[in-house]
Amino acid sequence: MSPTIYTIMLSSLATGTIITMTSFHWLMAWIGLELNTLAIIPIISTLHHPRSTEAATKYFLTQAAASAMILFSSMINAWNTGTWDITQMSFLPSNTLLAVALALKLGLAPAHLWLPEVLQGSTLLTALIITTWQKLAPMSLIFLSANNLPPMILLTLGIISSVTGGWAGLNQTQTRKIMAFSSIAHLGWMASITSISPNIMIMNLMIYLIMTTALFSSLIFSKSKTIQDTTTTWTLSPTLTITTMLVLLSLGGLPPLTGFLPKWLILEELITQNMSPLALMMAMSALLSLFYYLRLTYTTALTLAPNTLQMKFKWRFKPTTPPALMAFSTLAVFLLPLTPLILS
């Protein structure tokens, strides 16, 4: 794809998200979602390979179905209440349909099966866009309609997603599929807190975006598509090896690192609302996710490749780690001391 066309597609992608995030009318929100979907289809299928074409088709069908459901729910609400305002969704059946549509749009379990397949069929850079930027528009709709979405449905989607994201990720060897299930698990945490505290959900989303961008940047820089590929990261850059290890542990939610902050606040809020069994299940599901993050950490930083390399240190040819990667990695690891500032 030529740089001009790629620039047009990326700008259309950004425009679609911004239209959705800034609109209060359901038709404008739907137009933004459709523009967003249509812009990313050529980006997914840039490889001109059957896998990427299949991924683009799956993505288009699921997103188009979810957008149609969102439009249908808003039409039912407008029919019954006479308003197209996003914040005035007061008709229960349309709210239920909207929650299901947004779950399909984001890839929340049990409507998650398209996400790992789409990521596996696209490049690492495209997978980064799908797991980060593409979550902004649906999450903004969830934030705007948080007061009206059925809490039981959101809590159920949250617990199923966090358990599925942890459990299904254990069996994967491809880094893109692992990141897909990681995304499902993190979105489950966000869904579970939405109806209780939307502000914590937004904070969780921002931290998730920072950590996922940092890890994907590391994978792109080291060209690691499988777990076996991560074993040669140490030959590329010692700095990259250490930062990747810390970002992985942060994604797992270990206490001294940034990733512990959203999990800590969400569990605290759930317990405050007398949802201790739900909080316990969420904490246990985080252990499942932590297992495959630790496995990636082990292969990245603590093992050597099983084969003998002819050229031992690749860092002689790539001496500099990209500044953007270092910036995101620093944020993904050292934000926990800012907790009081964030809460205030």
DOTIBA-540386 format. One record per residue (C-alpha): residue in three letters; x, y, z negated. Coordinates in steps of 0.5 Angstrom, whole numbers, plus 500, padded with zeros to 3 digits. Layout:
<recs>
<rec type="Ala" c1="X" c2="Y" c3="Z"/>
...
</recs>
This chain:
<recs>
<rec type="Met" c1="500" c2="500" c3="500"/>
<rec type="Ser" c1="503" c2="507" c3="502"/>
<rec type="Pro" c1="504" c2="512" c3="496"/>
<rec type="Thr" c1="499" c2="517" c3="499"/>
<rec type="Ile" c1="493" c2="511" c3="499"/>
<rec type="Tyr" c1="496" c2="509" c3="492"/>
<rec type="Thr" c1="496" c2="516" c3="489"/>
<rec type="Ile" c1="488" c2="517" c3="492"/>
<rec type="Met" c1="486" c2="511" c3="489"/>
<rec type="Leu" c1="489" c2="512" c3="482"/>
<rec type="Ser" c1="486" c2="519" c3="482"/>
<rec type="Ser" c1="480" c2="516" c3="484"/>
<rec type="Leu" c1="481" c2="512" c3="478"/>
<rec type="Ala" c1="482" c2="517" c3="473"/>
<rec type="Thr" c1="476" c2="522" c3="476"/>
<rec type="Gly" c1="471" c2="516" c3="475"/>
<rec type="Thr" c1="473" c2="515" c3="468"/>
<rec type="Ile" c1="473" c2="522" c3="466"/>
<rec type="Ile" c1="466" c2="523" c3="469"/>
<rec type="Thr" c1="464" c2="518" c3="465"/>
<rec type="Met" c1="467" c2="520" c3="459"/>
<rec type="Thr" c1="464" c2="527" c3="460"/>
<rec type="Ser" c1="457" c2="526" c3="462"/>
<rec type="Phe" c1="451" c2="526" c3="457"/>
<rec type="His" c1="446" c2="524" c3="463"/>
<rec type="Trp" c1="446" c2="516" c3="465"/>
<rec type="Leu" c1="446" c2="517" c3="472"/>
<rec type="Met" c1="453" c2="521" c3="472"/>
<rec type="Ala" c1="456" c2="516" c3="467"/>
<rec type="Trp" c1="454" c2="510" c3="472"/>
<rec type="Ile" c1="457" c2="514" c3="478"/>
<rec type="Gly" c1="463" c2="515" c3="474"/>
<rec type="Leu" c1="463" c2="507" c3="473"/>
<rec type="Glu" c1="462" c2="505" c3="480"/>
<rec type="Leu" c1="467" c2="510" c3="482"/>
<rec type="Asn" c1="472" c2="507" c3="477"/>
<rec type="Thr" c1="471" c2="500" c3="480"/>
<rec type="Leu" c1="471" c2="502" c3="487"/>
<rec type="Ala" c1="478" c2="505" c3="486"/>
<rec type="Ile" c1="481" c2="499" c3="482"/>
<rec type="Ile" c1="479" c2="494" c3="487"/>
<rec type="Pro" c1="484" c2="496" c3="493"/>
<rec type="Ile" c1="490" c2="496" c3="487"/>
<rec type="Ile" c1="488" c2="489" c3="485"/>
<rec type="Ser" c1="488" c2="486" c3="492"/>
<rec type="Thr" c1="495" c2="490" c3="494"/>
<rec type="Leu" c1="499" c2="483" c3="494"/>
<rec type="His" c1="495" c2="480" c3="500"/>
<rec type="His" c1="495" c2="474" c3="497"/>
<rec type="Pro" c1="489" c2="469" c3="496"/>
<rec type="Arg" c1="490" c2="469" c3="488"/>
<rec type="Ser" c1="489" c2="477" c3="488"/>
<rec type="Thr" c1="483" c2="477" c3="493"/>
<rec type="Glu" c1="480" c2="472" c3="488"/>
<rec type="Ala" c1="481" c2="477" c3="482"/>
<rec type="Ala" c1="479" c2="483" c3="486"/>
<rec type="Thr" c1="472" c2="479" c3="488"/>
<rec type="Lys" c1="471" c2="477" c3="481"/>
<rec type="Tyr" c1="473" c2="484" c3="478"/>
<rec type="Phe" c1="468" c2="487" c3="483"/>
<rec type="Leu" c1="462" c2="482" c3="482"/>
<rec type="Thr" c1="463" c2="482" c3="474"/>
<rec type="Gln" c1="463" c2="490" c3="474"/>
<rec type="Ala" c1="458" c2="491" c3="479"/>
<rec type="Ala" c1="453" c2="487" c3="475"/>
<rec type="Ala" c1="455" c2="490" c3="468"/>
<rec type="Ser" c1="454" c2="497" c3="472"/>
<rec type="Ala" c1="447" c2="495" c3="474"/>
<rec type="Met" c1="445" c2="492" c3="467"/>
<rec type="Ile" c1="447" c2="499" c3="464"/>
<rec type="Leu" c1="443" c2="503" c3="470"/>
<rec type="Phe" c1="437" c2="498" c3="469"/>
<rec type="Ser" c1="437" c2="499" c3="461"/>
<rec type="Ser" c1="437" c2="507" c3="462"/>
<rec type="Met" c1="432" c2="506" c3="467"/>
<rec type="Ile" c1="427" c2="502" c3="462"/>
<rec type="Asn" c1="429" c2="508" c3="456"/>
<rec type="Ala" c1="427" c2="513" c3="461"/>
<rec type="Trp" c1="421" c2="510" c3="463"/>
<rec type="Asn" c1="419" c2="509" c3="455"/>
<rec type="Thr" c1="422" c2="516" c3="452"/>
<rec type="Gly" c1="422" c2="521" c3="458"/>
<rec type="Thr" c1="430" c2="522" c3="457"/>
<rec type="Trp" c1="436" c2="520" c3="461"/>
<rec type="Asp" c1="440" c2="523" c3="455"/>
<rec type="Ile" c1="446" c2="518" c3="453"/>
<rec type="Thr" c1="445" c2="520" c3="446"/>
<rec type="Gln" c1="438" c2="519" c3="446"/>
<rec type="Met" c1="437" c2="511" c3="447"/>
<rec type="Ser" c1="431" c2="510" c3="442"/>
<rec type="Phe" c1="428" c2="504" c3="446"/>
<rec type="Leu" c1="430" c2="497" c3="442"/>
<rec type="Pro" c1="430" c2="493" c3="449"/>
<rec type="Ser" c1="434" c2="498" c3="453"/>
<rec type="Asn" c1="439" c2="498" c3="447"/>
<rec type="Thr" c1="440" c2="491" c3="447"/>
<rec type="Leu" c1="441" c2="490" c3="454"/>
<rec type="Leu" c1="446" c2="496" c3="454"/>
<rec type="Ala" c1="450" c2="492" c3="449"/>
<rec type="Val" c1="450" c2="486" c3="453"/>
<rec type="Ala" c1="452" c2="490" c3="459"/>
<rec type="Leu" c1="458" c2="494" c3="455"/>
<rec type="Ala" c1="460" c2="487" c3="453"/>
<rec type="Leu" c1="461" c2="484" c3="460"/>
<rec type="Lys" c1="464" c2="491" c3="462"/>
<rec type="Leu" c1="469" c2="490" c3="457"/>
<rec type="Gly" c1="470" c2="483" c3="457"/>
<rec type="Leu" c1="468" c2="481" c3="450"/>
<rec type="Ala" c1="466" c2="474" c3="448"/>
<rec type="Pro" c1="462" c2="470" c3="450"/>
<rec type="Ala" c1="462" c2="475" c3="457"/>
<rec type="His" c1="470" c2="474" c3="457"/>
<rec type="Leu" c1="472" c2="469" c3="462"/>
<rec type="Trp" c1="473" c2="474" c3="468"/>
<rec type="Leu" c1="478" c2="478" c3="464"/>
<rec type="Pro" c1="484" c2="472" c3="464"/>
<rec type="Glu" c1="483" c2="470" c3="471"/>
<rec type="Val" c1="483" c2="477" c3="474"/>
<rec type="Leu" c1="489" c2="479" c3="470"/>
<rec type="Gln" c1="493" c2="473" c3="472"/>
<rec type="Gly" c1="491" c2="474" c3="479"/>
<rec type="Ser" c1="494" c2="481" c3="479"/>
<rec type="Thr" c1="501" c2="484" c3="478"/>
<rec type="Leu" c1="503" c2="486" c3="471"/>
<rec type="Leu" c1="502" c2="494" c3="473"/>
<rec type="Thr" c1="495" c2="492" c3="475"/>
<rec type="Ala" c1="494" c2="488" c3="469"/>
<rec type="Leu" c1="497" c2="494" c3="465"/>
<rec type="Ile" c1="491" c2="499" c3="468"/>
<rec type="Ile" c1="486" c2="494" c3="467"/>
<rec type="Thr" c1="487" c2="492" c3="460"/>
<rec type="Thr" c1="488" c2="500" c3="458"/>
<rec type="Trp" c1="485" c2="505" c3="462"/>
<rec type="Gln" c1="479" c2="501" c3="464"/>
<rec type="Lys" c1="477" c2="500" c3="457"/>
<rec type="Leu" c1="476" c2="508" c3="456"/>
<rec type="Ala" c1="470" c2="509" c3="460"/>
<rec type="Pro" c1="466" c2="503" c3="457"/>
<rec type="Met" c1="469" c2="505" c3="450"/>
<rec type="Ser" c1="466" c2="512" c3="451"/>
<rec type="Leu" c1="459" c2="510" c3="452"/>
<rec type="Ile" c1="460" c2="505" c3="446"/>
<rec type="Phe" c1="462" c2="511" c3="442"/>
<rec type="Leu" c1="456" c2="516" c3="445"/>
<rec type="Ser" c1="451" c2="511" c3="443"/>
<rec type="Ala" c1="454" c2="508" c3="437"/>
<rec type="Asn" c1="448" c2="510" c3="433"/>
<rec type="Asn" c1="443" c2="506" c3="437"/>
<rec type="Leu" c1="446" c2="500" c3="439"/>
<rec type="Pro" c1="444" c2="494" c3="435"/>
<rec type="Pro" c1="449" c2="493" c3="429"/>
<rec type="Met" c1="448" c2="485" c3="429"/>
<rec type="Ile" c1="449" c2="484" c3="436"/>
<rec type="Leu" c1="456" c2="488" c3="435"/>
<rec type="Leu" c1="458" c2="485" c3="429"/>
<rec type="Thr" c1="456" c2="478" c3="433"/>
<rec type="Leu" c1="460" c2="480" c3="439"/>
<rec type="Gly" c1="466" c2="482" c3="434"/>
<rec type="Ile" c1="467" c2="476" c3="431"/>
<rec type="Ile" c1="466" c2="471" c3="437"/>
<rec type="Ser" c1="471" c2="476" c3="441"/>
<rec type="Ser" c1="476" c2="476" c3="435"/>
<rec type="Val" c1="476" c2="468" c3="434"/>
<rec type="Thr" c1="476" c2="467" c3="442"/>
<rec type="Gly" c1="482" c2="471" c3="443"/>
<rec type="Gly" c1="486" c2="468" c3="438"/>
<rec type="Trp" c1="484" c2="461" c3="439"/>
<rec type="Ala" c1="484" c2="461" c3="447"/>
<rec type="Gly" c1="491" c2="465" c3="447"/>
<rec type="Leu" c1="494" c2="459" c3="443"/>
<rec type="Asn" c1="494" c2="455" c3="449"/>
<rec type="Gln" c1="497" c2="459" c3="454"/>
<rec type="Thr" c1="504" c2="460" c3="457"/>
<rec type="Gln" c1="503" c2="466" c3="462"/>
<rec type="Thr" c1="504" c2="473" c3="459"/>
<rec type="Arg" c1="498" c2="476" c3="463"/>
<rec type="Lys" c1="493" c2="471" c3="460"/>
<rec type="Ile" c1="496" c2="472" c3="453"/>
<rec type="Met" c1="495" c2="479" c3="454"/>
<rec type="Ala" c1="488" c2="478" c3="456"/>
<rec type="Phe" c1="486" c2="474" c3="450"/>
<rec type="Ser" c1="490" c2="479" c3="446"/>
<rec type="Ser" c1="485" c2="485" c3="449"/>
<rec type="Ile" c1="479" c2="480" c3="447"/>
<rec type="Ala" c1="481" c2="480" c3="440"/>
<rec type="His" c1="483" c2="487" c3="439"/>
<rec type="Leu" c1="476" c2="489" c3="443"/>
<rec type="Gly" c1="473" c2="484" c3="438"/>
<rec type="Trp" c1="476" c2="488" c3="432"/>
<rec type="Met" c1="473" c2="495" c3="435"/>
<rec type="Ala" c1="466" c2="492" c3="436"/>
<rec type="Ser" c1="465" c2="490" c3="429"/>
<rec type="Ile" c1="467" c2="497" c3="426"/>
<rec type="Thr" c1="463" c2="501" c3="431"/>
<rec type="Ser" c1="456" c2="501" c3="428"/>
<rec type="Ile" c1="460" c2="502" c3="421"/>
<rec type="Ser" c1="465" c2="508" c3="423"/>
<rec type="Pro" c1="466" c2="510" c3="430"/>
<rec type="Asn" c1="472" c2="514" c3="428"/>
<rec type="Ile" c1="476" c2="508" c3="426"/>
<rec type="Met" c1="474" c2="505" c3="432"/>
<rec type="Ile" c1="477" c2="510" c3="436"/>
<rec type="Met" c1="483" c2="510" c3="432"/>
<rec type="Asn" c1="484" c2="503" c3="433"/>
<rec type="Leu" c1="483" c2="504" c3="441"/>
<rec type="Met" c1="488" c2="509" c3="441"/>
<rec type="Ile" c1="493" c2="505" c3="437"/>
<rec type="Tyr" c1="491" c2="499" c3="441"/>
<rec type="Leu" c1="493" c2="503" c3="448"/>
<rec type="Ile" c1="500" c2="505" c3="445"/>
<rec type="Met" c1="502" c2="498" c3="443"/>
<rec type="Thr" c1="499" c2="494" c3="449"/>
<rec type="Thr" c1="502" c2="500" c3="454"/>
<rec type="Ala" c1="509" c2="499" c3="450"/>
<rec type="Leu" c1="509" c2="491" c3="451"/>
<rec type="Phe" c1="507" c2="491" c3="458"/>
<rec type="Ser" c1="512" c2="496" c3="460"/>
<rec type="Ser" c1="517" c2="491" c3="456"/>
<rec type="Leu" c1="514" c2="485" c3="461"/>
<rec type="Ile" c1="515" c2="489" c3="467"/>
<rec type="Phe" c1="522" c2="492" c3="466"/>
<rec type="Ser" c1="524" c2="485" c3="464"/>
<rec type="Lys" c1="520" c2="482" c3="470"/>
<rec type="Ser" c1="517" c2="476" c3="465"/>
<rec type="Lys" c1="511" c2="473" c3="467"/>
<rec type="Thr" c1="511" c2="467" c3="463"/>
<rec type="Ile" c1="514" c2="465" c3="456"/>
<rec type="Gln" c1="520" c2="462" c3="459"/>
<rec type="Asp" c1="522" c2="468" c3="463"/>
<rec type="Thr" c1="522" c2="472" c3="456"/>
<rec type="Thr" c1="528" c2="467" c3="454"/>
<rec type="Thr" c1="533" c2="471" c3="458"/>
<rec type="Thr" c1="531" c2="478" c3="456"/>
<rec type="Trp" c1="537" c2="478" c3="451"/>
<rec type="Thr" c1="541" c2="478" c3="457"/>
<rec type="Leu" c1="538" c2="485" c3="460"/>
<rec type="Ser" c1="538" c2="489" c3="454"/>
<rec type="Pro" c1="539" c2="488" c3="447"/>
<rec type="Thr" c1="535" c2="494" c3="445"/>
<rec type="Leu" c1="529" c2="492" c3="449"/>
<rec type="Thr" c1="530" c2="485" c3="446"/>
<rec type="Ile" c1="529" c2="488" c3="439"/>
<rec type="Thr" c1="523" c2="493" c3="441"/>
<rec type="Thr" c1="519" c2="488" c3="444"/>
<rec type="Met" c1="520" c2="483" c3="438"/>
<rec type="Leu" c1="518" c2="489" c3="434"/>
<rec type="Val" c1="512" c2="491" c3="438"/>
<rec type="Leu" c1="510" c2="484" c3="438"/>
<rec type="Leu" c1="510" c2="483" c3="431"/>
<rec type="Ser" c1="506" c2="490" c3="431"/>
<rec type="Leu" c1="500" c2="487" c3="436"/>
<rec type="Gly" c1="500" c2="481" c3="431"/>
<rec type="Gly" c1="498" c2="486" c3="425"/>
<rec type="Leu" c1="504" c2="485" c3="420"/>
<rec type="Pro" c1="504" c2="490" c3="415"/>
<rec type="Pro" c1="510" c2="495" c3="415"/>
<rec type="Leu" c1="508" c2="496" c3="423"/>
<rec type="Thr" c1="503" c2="500" c3="426"/>
<rec type="Gly" c1="498" c2="495" c3="428"/>
<rec type="Phe" c1="497" c2="493" c3="421"/>
<rec type="Leu" c1="493" c2="500" c3="420"/>
<rec type="Pro" c1="487" c2="499" c3="424"/>
<rec type="Lys" c1="486" c2="492" c3="421"/>
<rec type="Trp" c1="487" c2="494" c3="414"/>
<rec type="Leu" c1="482" c2="500" c3="415"/>
<rec type="Ile" c1="477" c2="495" c3="418"/>
<rec type="Leu" c1="477" c2="490" c3="413"/>
<rec type="Glu" c1="477" c2="495" c3="408"/>
<rec type="Glu" c1="471" c2="498" c3="411"/>
<rec type="Leu" c1="467" c2="491" c3="412"/>
<rec type="Ile" c1="469" c2="490" c3="405"/>
<rec type="Thr" c1="466" c2="496" c3="402"/>
<rec type="Gln" c1="459" c2="495" c3="406"/>
<rec type="Asn" c1="459" c2="488" c3="403"/>
<rec type="Met" c1="461" c2="484" c3="409"/>
<rec type="Ser" c1="466" c2="480" c3="405"/>
<rec type="Pro" c1="465" c2="473" c3="409"/>
<rec type="Leu" c1="465" c2="477" c3="416"/>
<rec type="Ala" c1="472" c2="480" c3="414"/>
<rec type="Leu" c1="475" c2="474" c3="411"/>
<rec type="Met" c1="473" c2="471" c3="418"/>
<rec type="Met" c1="476" c2="477" c3="422"/>
<rec type="Ala" c1="483" c2="476" c3="418"/>
<rec type="Met" c1="483" c2="469" c3="419"/>
<rec type="Ser" c1="482" c2="470" c3="427"/>
<rec type="Ala" c1="488" c2="475" c3="426"/>
<rec type="Leu" c1="492" c2="469" c3="424"/>
<rec type="Leu" c1="491" c2="465" c3="430"/>
<rec type="Ser" c1="493" c2="471" c3="434"/>
<rec type="Leu" c1="499" c2="472" c3="430"/>
<rec type="Phe" c1="501" c2="465" c3="432"/>
<rec type="Tyr" c1="502" c2="466" c3="439"/>
<rec type="Tyr" c1="505" c2="473" c3="438"/>
<rec type="Leu" c1="510" c2="470" c3="434"/>
<rec type="Arg" c1="512" c2="465" c3="439"/>
<rec type="Leu" c1="513" c2="470" c3="444"/>
<rec type="Thr" c1="517" c2="474" c3="439"/>
<rec type="Tyr" c1="521" c2="467" c3="438"/>
<rec type="Thr" c1="523" c2="466" c3="445"/>
<rec type="Thr" c1="524" c2="473" c3="446"/>
<rec type="Ala" c1="529" c2="475" c3="441"/>
<rec type="Leu" c1="531" c2="468" c3="437"/>
<rec type="Thr" c1="532" c2="463" c3="443"/>
<rec type="Leu" c1="537" c2="462" c3="449"/>
<rec type="Ala" c1="535" c2="460" c3="456"/>
<rec type="Pro" c1="536" c2="452" c3="457"/>
<rec type="Asn" c1="540" c2="453" c3="463"/>
<rec type="Thr" c1="547" c2="456" c3="464"/>
<rec type="Leu" c1="547" c2="463" c3="467"/>
<rec type="Gln" c1="552" c2="464" c3="472"/>
<rec type="Met" c1="552" c2="472" c3="470"/>
<rec type="Lys" c1="551" c2="472" c3="463"/>
<rec type="Phe" c1="549" c2="479" c3="462"/>
<rec type="Lys" c1="545" c2="483" c3="467"/>
<rec type="Trp" c1="545" c2="489" c3="463"/>
<rec type="Arg" c1="551" c2="491" c3="466"/>
<rec type="Phe" c1="547" c2="492" c3="472"/>
<rec type="Lys" c1="541" c2="495" c3="469"/>
<rec type="Pro" c1="544" c2="499" c3="463"/>
<rec type="Thr" c1="539" c2="504" c3="461"/>
<rec type="Thr" c1="532" c2="503" c3="458"/>
<rec type="Pro" c1="526" c2="507" c3="461"/>
<rec type="Pro" c1="525" c2="513" c3="456"/>
<rec type="Ala" c1="518" c2="512" c3="457"/>
<rec type="Leu" c1="518" c2="505" c3="454"/>
<rec type="Met" c1="522" c2="507" c3="448"/>
<rec type="Ala" c1="517" c2="513" c3="446"/>
<rec type="Phe" c1="511" c2="508" c3="447"/>
<rec type="Ser" c1="515" c2="503" c3="443"/>
<rec type="Thr" c1="517" c2="508" c3="437"/>
<rec type="Leu" c1="510" c2="510" c3="437"/>
<rec type="Ala" c1="507" c2="502" c3="437"/>
<rec type="Val" c1="512" c2="501" c3="431"/>
<rec type="Phe" c1="513" c2="507" c3="426"/>
<rec type="Leu" c1="506" c2="510" c3="426"/>
<rec type="Leu" c1="504" c2="507" c3="419"/>
<rec type="Pro" c1="507" c2="512" c3="415"/>
<rec type="Leu" c1="502" c2="517" c3="418"/>
<rec type="Thr" c1="496" c2="513" c3="415"/>
<rec type="Pro" c1="494" c2="519" c3="410"/>
<rec type="Leu" c1="495" c2="524" c3="416"/>
<rec type="Ile" c1="490" c2="520" c3="421"/>
<rec type="Leu" c1="485" c2="519" c3="415"/>
<rec type="Ser" c1="485" c2="526" c3="413"/>
</recs>
